[in-house]
């Protein structure tokens, strides 16, 4: 037993030093020396999981459950490994087994995520509420409920949970971002949205979506120089995405007397995503405004074909004008 403990402690030291191969070997050796004790195997399973060796982590985790059937940790680890492999039904099964042994709020959260992937959204939402019954101050459950409610259009409930998440963790960048996006959709609350989105970026400067929402919110408030700054920052952050280019191109076309520069950004967006309805719509819309009807029709037709309803409306108006 003493030898097993010595080997186990050496394995922990190797893991902490970043020598994973040695740690794996020593955890296995310790487990062989003391097969009745599950801790070396449990540490090994967690290490394998952290290294992305999901299948092996599952095998070791199953060994732990045979030695210690009441180990909620082992079942949760197996479930998370199945989730990483995209095997959501197996993930659900093992999360439920973990919860049967111990009610942990994060396990309810993870089960909810698996159920979401299985498109069982009502059950997923119920899992979040159960997480809050276990721990009313679990910030991630509040955030996820807020996220879910916003997408259902239940804005008051969404705001309540997002604000509670921020109250629990004043540095919760994702919660600030989600609340900012929610408020940005309400015309009388744009200033609040700007404040939330700035907080999101203070805590996570590389949050592109917050940057995009902030640029549009500042534009709505007619703070044009500040809006332009955010557009430019977004292009630097996402140089290979179309969104920064069509968004900035739209801004320039509407607010700056420089149609050639605006057109360059709009065409760049189409170049990046030639089959995207939004990129084609914005280029077509502004070409139409610049009295380049034939070119505009080409891009609006593409946008309409890819599903953009406003592009269809513009094309119908053009047909009506031509027939009239």
C-alpha positions, 0 to 999 in steps of 0.5 A: 500500500505504501508503494502504491501511495508513493507511485501515486504521489509521483504521478501527481507531481509528474502531471503538475509538471506537465509530464503527461506520459510519465503521469499516465504510466505512474497512475496505471502502475499505482492502480495495479499496486492498489486495485481496491482504490479508485483514486489513481484511475479517477485521476488518470481518467481526468488527465486523459480527458484533459488531453482529449483522449476521450475514448480512453478516458471513457474506458478508464472511467468505466473501470472506476465505476466498477470499483466505486459505483457511487462515484458521481464524478466518474459518471460525469466524466464519462458523460462529458467524454461522450459529449466531446465525441458527439454521442449525445444519447450516451452523454445523457445516459451517464449524466443522469447516472451521475445525478442519481448519485449526487445532485450537482448544479453543473451536472444539470447544466451539462445534461441540459446542453446534451438535451439541447443537442438532441433538440429536446429544448423544453427538457434542457430548460427544465435542467437549468431550473433544476440546477438553480434549485440545487444552487440558486447562485449558480451564475452559469445556469442564470446565464444559460436561462437568459440566453434561452429566454432571449431566443424565445422572445421572453425578454423580461425573463431573459433580462432577469436571469442575465442581470442575476448572473452579472450580480453573482459575477460582476466580471461575467463577460458573456452575460454582459454581452447577451444582456447588451444584445437583448437591450440593443433590440429595444429602441428606448434602451440603446444607452443601457445596451452600450454600457453592457457591451462596453463592459463585455469588451472590458472583460473580453476584448476579443468578443467580436459579437459584442463589438458588432452590436456595440458598433450598431448601437453607437450608430443608432445613437449617432455617435458616428466616430465611435461606431466607425472605430468599433467597425474597424476594430472588428475588421482587425479581429475578424479579417476573414469573416464577411460580417465586418465588411458588409456591416462597415460598408453599409455604415459608410454608404449611409453615413460617409460621402465616399461610395467607392470605399463603401463599395470596396467593403461591400464587395469584399464581403461578397468575395468572402461569402459569395453565396451568403444572402446578407452580403449579396443583399447589402451590395445590391441594395446600395448599388441600387441607391447609387443608380446602378440598377442592372448590377444591383439586380444581379446581387439582389437576385442572388440574395433572394435566391438564398432566402433574403426577404427584403431582397425579394421586396426590392426586386418586386418594386423594381418589376412594378416600376418597370411595368408601370 
